[in-house]
């Protein structure tokens, strides 16, 4: 079981090309996935080359993920990969144009070897002071946003790319940025059910296989823990109440919004105990390595059980099995 713990992690590297140290880490721990950033994806031939190098180091099929949301959050620049920001499509309510642009982009991403897009953004733009979401949301109401989310997931399923709805349980009402500080919002459970949950359920209903949480504190739902480390939010709200049986992944555990919750290993373990299946460590694979070692110690000491590990590992392998068989 110790050899399988690496499957619970997605990480990246901090140089244009993967170092030997990074590739050795992938190989030794059989890491579950790689995330690529803009400097590793342009020109597009670099992305393809980097993916091939990473694949050569791994024994099992990894997730190869990017954030290709549109607009300012596009890891691959230029045609045919880049497209407009979600807010523009939503403002014009132009589903047909979005379908054309998103389909073109995802088919191209797939041709390069990318099989996971950390998109679409499900958040409702409820707080205009939230600069982190500027341009990234399709709108402020479920009625406006839902058709775009459904279309995005259906396109990805057809192409054979995993969609990741984000950021659970909905970060649009917050006024601050979890990249810089722990975000906070004041909505309660009933508001969530009548507003944010509608959009997530729509994405789940058409086959979204992954949902990303974020470093968001909701004191009216969990007065002790932010979403990343909250069993009430991940295990109870997402998995039990909404019935989501796909992969729950953390937002980047390197963000400032997670810093107060211990070292890298503490963060990953607390997120796992809250109900997550995958831990994300952006550009710092050495942080991921420290977290993997921490996980192994926790397993040896009985803090993590075989049953709990197998639950996430089975979920991950089940979703990965879809990568070879796009939904037509």
N, C-alpha and C positions, 0 to 999 in steps of 0.2 A: 504493500500500500504506500510505503514511503516514496517509491519510485513514481507514483502517480500524482503526487502533490503538486508538481509543476504545472499540471493541467489546469489548476485553479487560478492561473495568473496570465495576464496579458501585459506586456511591457514593450518598451522601445529603446532606442539608443540616441546619443546626443551628438552624432557626427553625420556627415552626408552619407557615409557608407558604414555598414556594420563592421566593428573591429573583430579581431580574432577572439578577444576576451568575451565579447557578446555572443559570438557564434558558439564558443565552447560552453557558455552558460546555457544557451538554448539546448544544446546537445546533451549536456550532463543532466539537466533537470527535466528534459522533455517538456518545455514550456508550452502552455496551451494556446498562446497567440502573440502576435506582434502588432503593434500600432506604429504607423508611419506618419511623419509630419512633413510640412511643406518643403523643408530643405532636403528631404530624402525622396521627394516625388517629382522634382523638376530639374532637368527635363524629364519627360515621362519615361524615357528609356532608362533613367536612373532608378525609378520606382521598380520597373520590371527586373532590372539587374539585382537590386537589393532583395526583392522577393525571392528570386531564384537562389541567392546566397543563403537566405534564411531557411528556405525549404530544404536545401541540401544538408543542413545541420540537424534536421529533425527527423525522428522516426515515425511520428504520427502526423496526421493532417492538422495544421494549426489554423486558427482564425488569423486572417491578414486584414487588419482593419484600418480605416481612415475616417476622418470627419469631413465628409463631403456634403455639407448642408446647403450650399449655395451662397452667393455673395461673398462676404468677407471671410466666411469659414469654408474655404475650399482648399484642401491640401494639394490638389492637382490644379494647376492654373492653365488657362488657355483651352481652346476647343480640342476635342469635343467633350472634355471632362467638366469644364466650368459652366455654371449657369447662374441665373439671377438669385437674389436673396429671397427667402420665403415671404417676407413682408410685401414685396412687390407683387408676387402672384396673388397673395391673399387680398391685397388692397383692390386689385382689379378683378378679383374672383375669377381668374382665368385658369381653370382646371386643365383645359385642352393644351395651353401653352406649357404649363408645368409638366404635363404628361410627356409631351414631345421632348422637352429639354432633359427631364430626369431619366427618361428611358434611354436617350442617347448617351448620357453620362454613365449610367450604370452598366450598359452593355460594354462600354469602353473600359471601365474599371475592371470588369470581369475579365476582359481580354488580357489585362496586365497581370492578373493573378489575385486581385483583391476579392475577398469573399464576404466581407463584413463592412457595412457602412454604419457609423455611429450617427444615425439619422433615421427618421425625421425628428425634428424638435416639436414636441407635443405641447410645450408650455404655452399658456395663454398670455398675451401681452396686457397685463392688468395694471402694472405699475410703470408709468413712463419714465420714472427715475432709474429704472433697472437698466443700466447701460450695457450690462453683460448680454442681455437679450435683444439689443437693438438690431433690427433687421432680420433676426433669426426666427421669429414667430410668424405664423401665417395669419394671426389675428387675435382678437380679444374675446371672442365668443366661441363656444363649442360648435355652434351651427356653422360658423365660417371655417373653422379649422378642420373639423372632422372629414369633410370630403377630400382634402389634401392629404391627410394622414392615411386614409384608406387607399387612396390612389398610389401614394409612395410605397406602401407595404405591398400592394398587389404587383406593382412594377418590379420591385426587388425580388419577390417570390418567383415571378416569371423568369427573371434573369438568372436566378440562382445565387443571389446575394442575401445574406442575413440582414434584416433591419433591426435597429436598436432604438426603441422609443425612449425619449429623454425629455425632462429629468424628473423622475418620480419622487414625490407624489404631485409635483407641479410647482414650478419655481417662479412663475410669472407674477405672483403677488408680492414677492420679496423686493426690497429696494437696494440690496447690496449684492456684491459679487463674490461667490465662494472661491474664486481664484485668489482673492485677497483677504477674505475674512469669512467667518461662518455666517451664511445668509439666514435671515429670519423672516417669517410671515405669520400673520395672526388669524388665518382661517381655521375653522373647526371641522370635525368629522362630517357633519351634515352638509356644510358648504362644499367640502371635497366631493362628496357623493353626487351632489347636484351640479357640479361644475367640472373640476379637473378629471374626476373619474370617468366622465362621459367620453372624453377624448381618448384616454388610455384604453377603455373598454372597446372603443371603435377600432383602434389599432390591433388590439388583441383578437378581436372578432374576425379580422381578415387575415390573421396568420402571422403577426409579429412574434418572433422567437426570442427576443431579448429586450430587456428594459433596464435602463440605467437610472440609478438614484443620484442624488447630489447631496452636498454638505449643507443641508437646510434644516433649521431648527423651527419646529412647529409646536410651541408650548401648549396649545389647546388640544393637541392630539397626543404628544408625548412630552411631558414637562421635564424629562430628565436627559433624553438623548436626541441628537440630530438624526435625520433620516438614515444616514450612512451606517449608524451604529444602533439603530432602533429596531428591536424585534417587533414592537407594536406596528411599525410602519412597513417593514419589509416582509416579515413572516405573517403577521396577522392581516394587515390591510391589503397588501399586494397579493400574497399567495393564497390566503384563506378567504378573505372577503371578496376579492375580485376574481379569485380562482385562476390566477396566472400560474401555469406550469412550465413556462420557459425558463430561460436563464436570467437571473438577476445579477447585474454587474454594478460595481461601484463606479462613481466618478473617480477621476484621478486622485489617488491617495497622497500624492505629492503636494496637492493644493494647500494653500494657507488655511482654508476652511476646515481642514482635518488635522492641523498641526497640534492642537491641544489634546489630542486623544492618544498620546503615546508615541513610541518609536514606530518605524515602518512595520515591524512585525506585530506590535500591539494593534495597530490600525487594521491591518489585514485580518487578524484573528477576530477582533471585535466585529468587523463587518461580516465575516463568515458566520459568527455566532448569531448575528441579527437575522440571517437568512440568505445572504448573498451566495452566489455560486462562483463568481469570478471577481478577482481583485485587479484593479488597473493601476499600473505604475508607469506613467508616461515615458519621459525620456531617460529616466534613471534606472537602468537595469540592475545597478548595484544595490539600490534600495529594494528592488524586487528580490534579489538574491538573499538579502538579509531577512526579508519577510518569509521566503521559502524555508530558510534554516529555522526561523522561529516557529513556523508551522510544524516542521518535523519534530522539534522538541516538544511542542504541545501534543502531538500525536503519541510520541513515546511516553509522555507523562499522563496519558489518558484524558487530556482536556478535550481532544477531538476523538470521537468514536468512529469505528469502521462504518457503522450505519449512516452516520451523518456525512462522512466523506463519500460513500457510495451513492448517496442521494444526489449530490452535486455532480459527481463524475458521470453517473448514468445520464443525467440531464444534459451535460456538455456533449457526451459522445452521441447522444440521440440527435441533438441539433446538428452536430458535425456530419452525421450520416446523410443529412439532406443536401449537403454541399455538392455532392456528386449527382444529384437528381433534381434539377430545377422544376418548379411547379408550372405546368403549362396551362 
